[in-house]
Amino acid sequence: MRAVKTLDGFTALRCMFVGLTDGNASRCAAALTPIQTVRIDGVKEACARMSSVLPLIVVVAKRFGEPLLGELHDVANSCAAEVIEIDDEPPGDLDKQITAALRRADRRRT
């Protein structure tokens, strides 16, 4: 998996969590260790910060609704990030979904 070089010369792999509960964020972070995670409360802020964070994947709560999720998908696509939408009760195979999304994101960036 290729890492993004930041402006300060460090290499970082990042994933973004948008609107997740504490429990869901912890579960996702455990599946992503040692990848750095960035937690954001809302879709508008996530869209504004995505080009500077450059996440490999974005895990977002479905409760934001279609218009905001559509906007998030558009911005994520322009940053070559994969998006995973989850309910408040995440699927049992969330770890597998995250792993598959990381692989797709890596292929998109190479």
C-alpha positions in Angstrom: 0.0 0.0 0.0 1.4 3.4 -1.0 1.5 6.2 1.5 0.9 9.9 0.9 3.8 12.2 1.5 2.7 15.2 3.5 4.0 18.7 3.0 6.3 18.4 6.0 8.0 15.4 4.3 6.4 12.7 6.5 4.5 9.8 5.1 1.0 9.2 6.3 -1.8 6.8 5.7 -5.1 8.2 6.8 -8.7 7.2 7.1 -11.6 9.6 7.9 -14.6 8.8 10.2 -17.6 11.0 9.7 -20.4 11.1 12.2 -19.6 7.8 13.8 -20.6 6.9 17.3 -17.8 6.3 19.8 -18.3 2.5 19.6 -18.3 2.4 15.8 -15.2 4.7 15.6 -13.4 2.4 18.0 -14.3 -0.7 16.0 -13.2 0.9 12.8 -10.0 2.2 14.3 -9.1 -1.3 15.6 -9.5 -2.7 12.1 -7.3 0.0 10.7 -4.3 -0.1 13.1 -1.7 1.3 12.5 -3.3 3.6 9.9 -4.0 7.1 11.3 -7.6 8.1 11.6 -9.3 11.5 11.6 -12.7 11.9 13.2 -15.1 14.5 11.9 -18.6 15.2 13.1 -20.4 16.4 9.9 -20.4 15.9 6.2 -19.8 19.5 5.3 -16.6 19.7 7.4 -15.5 16.3 6.0 -15.9 17.6 2.5 -14.0 20.8 3.3 -11.1 18.9 4.9 -10.8 15.9 2.6 -8.4 17.4 0.1 -5.9 18.2 2.9 -6.4 14.9 4.8 -6.4 12.7 1.7 -7.9 9.7 3.3 -7.7 6.2 1.8 -11.2 5.4 3.0 -14.0 7.4 4.5 -16.4 5.6 6.9 -19.6 7.6 7.2 -22.8 7.2 9.2 -25.8 6.6 6.8 -28.1 8.7 9.0 -26.9 11.9 7.2 -29.2 11.1 4.3 -28.9 10.9 0.5 -28.1 14.6 -0.4 -25.2 14.9 2.0 -23.9 11.4 1.4 -24.0 12.1 -2.4 -21.9 15.2 -1.8 -19.5 13.2 0.3 -19.1 10.5 -2.3 -18.4 13.1 -5.0 -15.6 14.8 -2.9 -14.2 11.4 -1.9 -14.1 10.2 -5.5 -12.2 13.3 -6.5 -9.6 12.4 -3.8 -9.5 8.8 -4.9 -10.9 7.7 -1.5 -13.3 4.8 -1.0 -16.5 5.3 1.0 -18.1 2.9 3.4 -21.6 3.8 4.7 -22.6 2.2 8.0 -25.8 2.2 10.1 -25.7 2.8 13.8 -25.5 -1.0 14.2 -22.6 -1.8 11.8 -22.5 -5.0 9.8 -20.8 -8.1 11.2 -18.4 -8.1 8.3 -17.3 -4.5 8.8 -13.6 -5.5 9.2 -13.7 -7.3 5.8 -15.4 -4.3 4.2 -12.7 -2.0 5.5 -9.9 -4.3 4.3 -11.5 -4.6 0.8 -11.9 -0.8 0.7 -8.3 -0.2 1.6 -7.2 -2.5 -1.3 -9.5 -0.7 -3.8 -8.2 2.7 -2.6 -4.6 1.5 -3.0 -5.3 0.3 -6.5 -7.0 3.7 -7.4 -3.9 5.6 -6.2 -1.3 3.6 -8.1 
